[in-house]
């Protein structure tokens, strides 16, 4: 080396070392601030704020400090932060939180200044804005509040004032309150039920302890009903509550109790209970479901009750009744992809081929489960669209320079993945296809596979399914799949759904790694494989996780007639449940999937099987059939091997 150049190089090295050390110190301050925020430690966070200044994540430290003090925060401090963080995710999040605080304070002038700047206000903010309009006597405000009241979801505390105004103006009837109270109890929304109880007339409101007893110990409550329990509305409603709760655990027992009591109830109340029995019987795949639904034909159904009525028709393969059940749904429900597809099938069975094809055409061409099935009904196998040209270096560089992307990468560096995901998603808003593909390529380069998939899935005209259906770790996955005699496309389809290829993924239930193994399952499989000195921490190792996961998948598959739909359901919900959900006769697998009682498992199996179909199309380079992959599920008795699985 030229000796005259050495001092310059030495200076550069020292400066680089200093910058790295400074970043490391800043990272430590951010990590410590995040921990202080989690523990609501305001004094410690106050000490860390100056230490983080100059760091690319300093805004987060400031945000956490403001959030912990929001109840005492002055407007000037809030406005300064919003100005400093203008157009950022943090400004958007803090503005919503600050508006909630202003609504709680009743500071309507300040609220009115900030509210128009929220792009998509949530329900609570809409409620505060609505209350402000009602207080100001604006025309139409009560009408809007009435629409809000009709919504079936839980309403946050910020909505109480607007709903109280509805009651005060006589816009909600006592009968409507009772119906909503029943529905809240049926959905186990306890807080909502107590809120609704407070709105009933004093002479009708049920005793709080009695309501708790009916909900917590329904059989005991029914056994202890007094002879004159039906003399008052509250007595009948508490009995209905107990019957609803009993039906969740034992619908046939609830039906037997109901037959001895039903003469004591009004026609409207009888219809309601029969609709509940039909709903719970449908979830349990009982043949009585449709007859109970018919007995409750006059009852208003919730969205879930409408959908389970349709599923009961599917399970019974009563296509005429299915067509009517979908016709009876609210339009917003009937237009969901599931019911668009199944209506097409019902029309097809009745020989109304042209109408069926029109129905399938509404879904065709989209990259999801129901669209895949609809495409096949139209004679189009599942194919991968033409691959877009790769993003240029300039396109990737432009994405990498986005401040939100830089913050996302920094948040990953300091192990704050949830915040990193939010920043990444914020950066994807309103990007065109080229920007999304560039972001996906950048994420793949950094091995942030879940965000690569997220970006690639959002493209509208230019697609790269090699990014949308990434297949990393092939040197581990493909040999393991071959060893266990598993379809690699299916393994990847399942893994993509389980973890999105996040190595250290951990679920709220404790499952971990690429294939999301529960500790007990990992230990059981390790013992079966004879792995010595196995420790649960090893499930985060790629090789160990894939070995255990594919081995367990093969065991599950063998115990369930080598059917991938059953095995996918078992991987998510357990082999025992997957087995119980079978019918006593051969059943189209698509119907089996549609009638899985757990929404999470139902959605999971659909996505795993659709994923697997796309992976097969990519791996084999030819069109695929999802319908052939699903096939038919036949009745089978549990074997000793299947009973042994955890």
C-alpha positions in Angstrom: 0.0 0.0 0.0 1.2 3.5 -0.8 2.4 4.9 2.6 1.0 8.3 1.7 -2.5 6.8 1.5 -2.3 5.1 4.9 -3.4 8.0 7.0 -6.5 8.6 4.9 -7.4 4.9 5.1 -6.8 4.9 8.8 -9.1 7.9 9.3 -11.8 6.3 7.2 -11.6 3.1 9.2 -11.7 5.0 12.5 -14.7 7.0 11.3 -16.5 3.9 10.1 -15.8 2.2 13.5 -17.1 5.3 15.3 -20.2 5.4 13.2 -20.9 1.7 13.9 -20.3 2.1 17.6 -22.6 5.1 17.7 -25.3 3.2 15.9 -24.9 0.3 18.3 -25.2 2.7 21.2 -28.3 4.2 19.7 -29.7 0.8 19.1 -29.2 -0.1 22.7 -31.1 3.1 23.7 -34.0 2.2 21.4 -34.2 -1.3 22.8 -34.1 0.0 26.3 -36.8 2.6 25.5 -39.0 -0.1 24.0 -38.7 -2.2 27.1 -39.5 0.9 29.3 -42.6 1.5 27.2 -43.8 -2.1 27.6 -43.4 -1.7 31.4 -44.9 1.8 31.4 -41.8 3.1 33.1 -42.1 6.9 32.4 -39.0 8.0 34.4 -36.7 5.6 32.6 -38.1 6.5 29.3 -37.6 10.2 30.0 -33.9 9.5 30.6 -33.6 7.6 27.4 -35.2 10.2 25.1 -32.1 12.4 24.9 -29.9 9.3 24.4 -31.8 8.3 21.3 -31.7 11.8 19.6 -30.0 11.6 16.2 -30.9 7.9 15.8 -33.1 7.0 12.9 -35.6 5.6 15.3 -35.6 8.6 17.7 -39.2 9.3 16.6 -40.3 6.0 18.1 -38.7 6.9 21.5 -40.5 10.3 21.4 -43.8 8.6 20.4 -43.5 6.1 23.3 -42.8 8.9 25.7 -45.9 10.8 24.6 -48.1 7.8 24.6 -47.4 7.0 28.2 -48.2 10.6 29.2 -51.2 11.1 26.8 -53.7 11.7 29.6 -51.8 14.7 30.9 -50.4 15.9 27.6 -50.7 19.5 26.5 -51.9 20.3 23.0 -48.8 22.2 22.0 -46.6 19.1 22.7 -48.9 16.9 20.7 -49.0 19.4 17.8 -45.2 19.7 17.7 -44.8 15.9 17.5 -47.4 15.7 14.7 -45.6 18.5 12.8 -42.1 16.9 13.3 -43.4 13.5 12.1 -45.6 14.8 9.3 -46.8 12.2 6.7 -45.2 9.3 8.7 -46.8 6.2 10.2 -46.0 7.6 13.7 -47.9 10.8 13.0 -50.9 8.7 11.7 -50.9 6.5 14.8 -50.4 9.3 17.3 -53.1 11.5 15.7 -55.7 8.7 16.1 -54.6 8.2 19.7 -54.6 11.9 20.5 -58.1 12.3 19.0 -59.3 9.5 21.2 -57.9 11.4 24.2 -59.5 14.7 23.0 -62.9 12.8 22.6 -62.6 11.5 26.2 -61.8 15.0 27.4 -64.7 16.5 25.4 -62.2 19.0 23.8 -64.3 19.3 20.6 -62.6 22.4 19.1 -59.2 20.6 19.1 -60.9 17.4 18.0 -62.5 19.1 15.0 -59.2 20.6 13.9 -57.4 17.2 13.8 -60.2 14.8 12.7 -60.3 15.7 9.0 -56.6 14.8 8.8 -57.4 11.1 9.6 -57.6 9.1 6.3 -59.5 6.1 7.7 -61.0 6.8 11.1 -61.8 3.7 13.2 -65.2 3.2 14.8 -64.3 4.9 18.0 -63.2 8.1 16.3 -66.3 8.0 14.1 -68.3 7.8 17.3 -66.6 10.8 18.9 -67.1 12.8 15.7 -70.7 11.7 15.6 -71.3 12.7 19.2 -69.9 16.1 18.4 -72.3 16.5 15.5 -75.3 15.3 17.6 -74.4 17.8 20.3 -74.2 20.5 17.7 -77.7 19.5 16.4 -76.4 18.7 12.9 -79.0 17.2 10.5 -78.6 13.5 9.8 -76.3 12.9 12.8 -78.9 10.7 14.6 -79.5 8.8 11.4 -75.8 8.0 11.2 -75.8 6.9 14.8 -78.7 4.6 14.0 -76.7 3.0 11.2 -73.9 2.5 13.7 -76.3 0.9 16.2 -77.2 -1.7 13.5 -73.6 -2.8 13.1 -73.1 -6.2 14.7 -69.6 -5.7 16.0 -68.7 -4.7 19.5 -68.7 -1.0 19.9 -65.9 0.7 22.0 -66.7 2.9 25.0 -66.2 6.0 22.9 -69.5 5.1 21.2 -71.6 5.2 24.4 -72.4 8.9 24.2 -73.7 8.7 20.6 -75.8 5.6 21.4 -77.1 7.2 24.6 -78.3 10.1 22.4 -80.2 7.6 20.2 -82.0 6.2 23.3 -82.8 9.7 24.5 -84.4 10.6 21.2 -86.4 7.4 21.1 -84.6 6.0 18.0 -84.0 2.6 19.6 -86.9 0.4 20.8 -86.8 -1.9 23.9 -87.4 -4.9 21.6 -84.3 -4.0 19.6 -82.2 -3.8 22.8 -83.4 -7.3 23.8 -82.5 -8.7 20.5 -79.1 -7.2 20.5 -78.6 -8.4 24.1 -79.4 -11.9 23.0 -77.0 -11.6 20.1 -74.2 -10.3 22.4 -74.7 -13.2 24.7 -74.8 -15.7 21.8 -71.4 -14.3 20.6 -70.1 -14.3 24.2 -69.6 -10.5 24.2 -69.9 -10.0 27.9 -69.0 -6.3 28.1 -71.4 -5.5 25.3 -74.2 -7.5 27.0 -73.7 -5.5 30.3 -73.8 -2.2 28.4 -77.0 -3.2 26.7 -78.6 -4.3 30.0 -78.1 -0.8 31.3 -80.2 0.6 28.5 -83.3 -1.5 29.3 -86.2 0.0 31.2 -85.7 -0.4 35.0 -88.7 -2.8 35.3 -87.3 -5.1 32.6 -83.6 -5.2 33.2 -82.5 -8.7 34.5 -80.6 -9.1 37.7 -76.8 -9.0 37.1 -76.1 -12.0 39.3 -78.9 -14.0 37.7 -77.6 -13.2 34.2 -74.1 -14.3 35.3 -75.4 -17.6 36.6 -77.4 -18.3 33.4 -74.3 -17.6 31.3 -71.7 -19.5 33.5 -73.8 -22.5 34.6 -76.6 -22.8 32.1 -77.7 -26.4 33.0 -77.9 -25.6 36.7 -79.8 -22.4 35.9 -82.4 -24.3 33.8 -82.7 -27.0 36.5 -83.5 -24.3 39.1 -86.1 -22.3 37.0 -89.0 -21.2 39.2 -92.5 -22.3 38.1 -93.4 -18.6 37.3 -90.2 -17.7 35.6 -92.0 -17.0 32.3 -94.4 -14.4 33.9 -91.9 -11.6 33.2 -89.8 -10.7 30.1 -86.5 -10.8 32.0 -87.3 -14.3 33.3 -87.8 -15.6 29.8 -84.8 -13.8 28.4 -82.5 -15.3 31.1 -83.8 -18.8 30.2 -83.1 -18.1 26.6 -79.6 -17.0 27.6 -79.1 -20.2 29.5 -80.4 -22.3 26.5 -78.1 -20.4 24.1 -75.1 -21.1 26.3 -76.0 -24.8 26.8 -76.4 -25.2 23.1 -72.8 -24.3 22.5 -71.6 -27.2 24.5 -74.5 -29.7 24.0 -77.0 -28.7 21.5 -79.0 -31.9 21.7 -79.3 -31.5 25.5 -80.4 -27.9 25.0 -83.0 -29.0 22.5 -84.4 -31.5 24.9 -84.7 -28.9 27.6 -86.3 -26.5 25.2 -89.0 -29.0 24.2 -90.2 -29.0 27.8 -90.2 -25.2 28.1 -91.1 -23.8 24.7 -94.9 -23.5 25.4 -94.1 -20.8 28.0 -92.6 -18.5 25.4 -93.9 -16.1 22.7 -93.8 -17.1 19.0 -91.0 -14.6 18.4 -89.0 -16.0 21.3 -89.6 -19.6 20.1 -88.3 -18.7 16.6 -85.2 -17.2 18.1 -84.3 -20.3 20.1 -84.9 -22.6 17.2 -82.6 -20.5 15.0 -80.0 -20.8 17.7 -80.4 -24.6 17.9 -80.1 -24.8 14.1 -77.0 -22.7 14.2 -75.2 -24.8 16.8 -76.4 -28.0 15.2 -75.0 -26.9 11.9 -71.6 -26.2 13.5 -71.8 -29.7 15.0 -72.7 -31.3 11.7 -76.0 -32.6 13.2 -78.8 -33.7 10.8 -81.4 -31.8 12.8 -79.8 -28.4 11.8 -82.1 -27.7 8.8 -85.3 -28.7 10.6 -84.5 -26.4 13.5 -83.6 -23.6 11.1 -87.0 -24.1 9.4 -88.7 -23.9 12.8 -87.0 -20.6 13.4 -87.7 -19.2 10.0 -89.2 -16.0 11.3 -86.1 -15.1 13.5 -83.7 -12.4 12.4 -80.4 -14.2 11.7 -76.9 -12.9 12.4 -74.3 -13.1 9.6 -72.8 -16.2 11.3 -76.2 -17.9 11.5 -76.9 -17.2 7.8 -73.6 -18.7 6.8 -74.0 -21.8 9.0 -77.5 -22.3 7.5 -75.9 -22.4 4.1 -73.2 -24.7 5.4 -75.8 -27.1 6.8 -77.4 -27.2 3.3 -74.0 -28.0 1.8 -73.3 -30.7 4.3 -76.7 -32.3 3.5 -76.0 -31.6 -0.2 -79.5 -30.0 -0.4 -78.7 -27.6 -3.4 -82.2 -26.2 -3.6 -82.1 -25.2 0.1 -78.6 -23.8 -0.4 -79.7 -21.6 -3.2 -82.5 -20.2 -1.0 -80.2 -19.8 2.0 -77.9 -17.6 -0.1 -80.8 -15.7 -1.5 -82.0 -14.9 2.1 -78.6 -13.5 3.1 -78.0 -9.7 3.2 -76.4 -8.7 -0.1 -73.1 -7.8 1.5 -72.9 -11.4 2.7 -74.1 -13.1 -0.4 -71.4 -11.2 -2.4 -68.6 -12.8 -0.4 -66.5 -15.1 -2.7 -67.6 -18.2 -0.8 -71.3 -17.7 -1.4 -70.8 -16.5 -5.0 -69.0 -19.8 -5.7 -71.4 -22.0 -3.9 -74.4 -20.3 -5.6 -72.8 -21.1 -8.9 -72.5 -24.7 -7.9 -76.2 -24.8 -6.7 -77.3 -23.3 -10.1 -75.1 -25.8 -11.9 -76.7 -28.8 -10.2 -80.1 -27.5 -11.2 -79.0 -27.4 -14.8 -78.9 -23.6 -15.0 -75.5 -23.7 -16.7 -75.5 -20.2 -18.2 -76.4 -18.6 -14.9 -73.8 -20.7 -13.1 -71.0 -19.7 -15.6 -71.9 -16.1 -15.1 -71.6 -16.5 -11.3 -68.2 -18.3 -11.7 -67.1 -15.5 -14.0 -67.4 -12.9 -11.3 -64.6 -14.7 -9.4 -62.5 -16.1 -12.2 -58.9 -14.9 -12.7 -58.3 -13.9 -9.1 -55.4 -15.7 -7.2 -57.4 -17.2 -4.3 -59.1 -20.4 -3.3 -62.7 -19.7 -4.5 -61.5 -18.1 -7.7 -59.3 -21.2 -8.4 -62.4 -23.4 -8.0 -64.5 -21.1 -10.1 -61.8 -21.0 -12.9 -61.9 -24.8 -12.9 -65.7 -24.9 -13.3 -65.1 -22.7 -16.4 -62.6 -25.2 -17.7 -59.5 -23.2 -16.8 -56.8 -24.9 -14.7 -54.8 -22.9 -12.2 -51.9 -21.2 -14.0 -49.1 -18.8 -13.1 -49.4 -15.4 -14.9 -46.5 -14.2 -17.1 -43.6 -13.1 -15.0 -43.0 -9.3 -14.9 -39.6 -8.0 -15.9 -37.3 -7.9 -12.8 -37.1 -4.5 -11.1 -34.1 -2.4 -12.1 -31.3 -1.4 -9.8 -32.7 2.1 -9.9 -36.2 0.9 -8.9 -34.8 -1.1 -6.0 -32.6 1.8 -4.9 -35.6 4.2 -4.9 -37.5 1.8 -2.6 -34.5 1.4 -0.3 -34.3 5.1 0.1 -37.8 5.4 1.4 -37.6 6.7 5.0 -40.3 4.2 6.1 -38.4 1.3 4.6 -35.2 2.5 6.3 -37.1 2.6 9.6 -38.5 -0.8 9.0 -35.1 -2.3 8.5 -33.8 -0.5 11.5 -36.7 -1.8 13.6 -35.9 -5.3 12.5 -32.3 -4.8 13.5 -33.3 -3.9 17.0 -35.8 -6.9 17.1 -39.0 -4.9 17.0 -40.7 -6.9 14.3 -44.3 -5.8 14.9 -43.3 -2.2 14.5 -41.2 -3.0 11.5 -44.1 -4.8 9.8 -46.3 -1.7 10.4 -43.6 0.6 8.9 -43.1 -1.7 5.9 -46.9 -1.9 5.2 -47.2 1.9 5.5 -44.5 2.2 2.8 -46.4 -0.1 0.5 -49.5 2.3 0.4 -50.3 3.6 -3.1 -47.2 2.1 -4.7 -47.5 1.0 -8.3 -46.7 -2.5 -9.4 -43.1 -1.7 -10.3 -42.6 -0.2 -6.8 -44.2 -3.2 -5.2 -42.0 -5.7 -7.1 -38.9 -3.6 -6.3 -39.9 -3.7 -2.6 -40.4 -7.5 -2.8 -37.0 -7.9 -4.4 -35.4 -5.7 -1.7 -37.1 -7.7 1.1 -36.0 -11.0 -0.5 -32.4 -9.7 -0.6 -32.6 -9.0 3.1 -34.3 -12.4 3.7 -37.4 -10.6 5.1 -39.5 -13.2 3.3 -42.9 -12.3 4.8 -42.6 -8.7 3.6 -41.5 -9.8 0.2 -44.6 -11.9 -0.1 -46.7 -9.0 1.3 -45.4 -6.6 -1.4 -45.7 -9.1 -4.3 -49.3 -10.0 -3.3 -50.4 -6.4 -3.8 -49.5 -6.1 -7.5 -52.5 -5.5 -9.8 -51.3 -6.0 -13.4 -47.6 -7.0 -13.3 -46.9 -10.1 -11.2 -44.0 -12.2 -10.1 -45.4 -15.4 -8.5 -41.8 -16.5 -7.8 -41.8 -13.6 -5.2 -45.5 -14.1 -4.2 -44.8 -17.8 -3.6 -41.2 -17.7 -2.4 -39.5 -21.0 -1.7 -36.5 -20.3 0.5 -34.4 -22.9 2.3 -34.9 -25.5 -0.5 -31.7 -27.2 0.5 -33.4 -28.1 3.8 -37.1 -28.5 2.7 -36.8 -30.6 -0.5 -34.6 -33.3 0.9 -36.8 -33.5 4.0 -39.9 -33.8 1.8 -38.4 -36.5 -0.3 -37.3 -38.4 2.8 -40.8 -38.3 4.3 -42.4 -39.0 0.8 -44.3 -35.7 0.9 -45.3 -33.4 -1.9 -42.8 -30.5 -1.7 -45.4 -28.1 -3.1 -47.8 -29.0 -0.2 -45.1 -28.7 2.4 -44.2 -25.2 1.1 -47.9 -24.3 0.9 -48.3 -25.2 4.5 -45.1 -23.5 5.6 -46.0 -20.3 3.8 -49.3 -20.2 5.8 -47.7 -21.2 9.1 -44.8 -18.8 9.3 -44.3 -16.8 6.0 -40.8 -18.2 6.3 -39.9 -16.2 9.5 -37.3 -18.3 11.2 -38.0 -17.1 14.7 -41.8 -16.9 14.3 -43.7 -17.6 17.5 -47.4 -17.8 17.9 -49.4 -16.6 20.8 -50.0 -20.3 21.7 -46.3 -21.0 21.8 -45.7 -22.7 18.4 -42.4 -21.8 16.9 -40.2 -21.8 13.8 -40.8 -22.3 10.1 -43.4 -25.1 10.6 -44.8 -23.6 13.9 -44.3 -26.6 16.1 -45.8 -26.7 19.6 -43.2 -27.7 22.3 -45.1 -30.8 23.2 -45.5 -31.9 19.6 -41.8 -31.2 18.9 -40.7 -33.3 22.0 -43.1 -36.2 20.9 -41.8 -36.3 17.4 -38.2 -36.0 18.6 -38.7 -39.1 20.8 -40.3 -40.9 17.9 -37.3 -40.1 15.7 -34.8 -41.0 18.5 -33.2 -37.6 18.7 -30.9 -37.5 21.7 -30.5 -34.5 23.9 -33.3 -32.7 22.1 -34.2 -29.2 23.6 -37.3 -27.2 22.5 -35.0 -24.2 21.7 -33.7 -26.2 18.8 -37.0 -25.9 17.0 -35.8 -22.5 15.8 -32.9 -24.2 13.9 -33.9 -24.6 10.2 -32.8 -28.2 9.9 -34.3 -29.4 13.2 -37.6 -27.5 12.6 -38.0 -28.9 9.1 -37.1 -32.4 10.1 -39.6 -32.4 13.0 -42.3 -30.6 11.1 -42.2 -32.8 8.0 -41.9 -36.0 10.1 -45.0 -35.0 12.0 -46.8 -34.1 8.8 -46.1 -37.5 7.4 -47.3 -39.2 10.6 -50.6 -37.2 10.4 -51.0 -37.9 6.7 -50.6 -41.6 7.2 -53.1 -41.6 10.0 -55.7 -39.8 7.8 -55.9 -41.9 4.6 -53.0 -40.0 3.1 -55.4 -37.1 2.4 -53.7 -33.7 2.4 -56.9 -31.8 3.2 -57.5 -33.9 6.4 -53.8 -33.7 7.3 -53.8 -29.9 6.8 -56.8 -29.5 9.1 -55.1 -31.8 11.6 -51.9 -29.8 11.5 -53.8 -26.7 12.5 -56.5 -28.0 14.8 -55.4 -31.5 15.8 -55.9 -35.0 14.3 -58.8 -35.8 16.6 -60.9 -32.8 15.4 -60.0 -33.4 11.7 -61.2 -37.0 12.1 -64.5 -36.0 13.8 -65.3 -33.5 11.1 -65.6 -36.3 8.5 -69.1 -37.5 7.5 -70.5 -41.0 7.5 -70.3 -41.1 3.7 -68.0 -39.9 1.0 -67.9 -36.1 0.9 -66.4 -33.7 -1.6 -63.4 -32.2 0.1 -64.4 -28.7 -0.8 -67.6 -29.2 1.3 -65.6 -30.7 4.1 -63.4 -27.6 4.2 -66.4 -25.2 3.9 -68.0 -26.9 6.9 -65.0 -26.9 9.3 -66.4 -25.5 12.5 -63.3 -23.3 13.3 -63.0 -20.2 11.1 -59.3 -20.1 11.6 -58.8 -23.7 10.5 -61.3 -23.4 7.6 -59.4 -20.4 6.2 -56.0 -22.1 6.9 -56.9 -25.2 4.9 -58.2 -23.2 2.0 -55.0 -21.2 1.8 -52.7 -24.1 2.3 -54.3 -26.0 -0.6 -54.4 -23.0 -2.9 -50.8 -22.3 -2.0 -49.8 -25.8 -2.8 -51.5 -25.6 -6.2 -49.5 -22.5 -7.1 -46.2 -24.0 -5.8 -46.8 -27.1 -7.9 -47.5 -24.9 -11.0 -44.2 -23.1 -10.3 -42.1 -26.2 -9.5 -43.5 -28.3 -12.4 -43.9 -25.5 -14.9 -47.4 -26.5 -16.0 -51.1 -25.8 -15.1 -52.6 -27.5 -12.0 -56.0 -28.6 -10.7 -57.0 -27.5 -7.2 -60.1 -29.7 -7.5 -58.1 -32.8 -8.2 -55.8 -31.9 -5.3 -58.8 -31.6 -3.0 -60.6 -34.7 -4.2 -63.1 -36.6 -2.0 -63.0 -37.5 1.6 -64.3 -40.9 2.5 -65.6 -42.2 5.9 -63.0 -44.1 7.9 -62.6 -45.4 11.4 -59.8 -44.1 13.6 -56.8 -46.4 13.7 -54.6 -47.1 16.7 -51.8 -45.1 15.0 -54.0 -42.1 14.6 -55.2 -42.2 18.1 -51.6 -42.0 19.3 -50.9 -38.6 17.7 -50.7 -35.6 20.0 
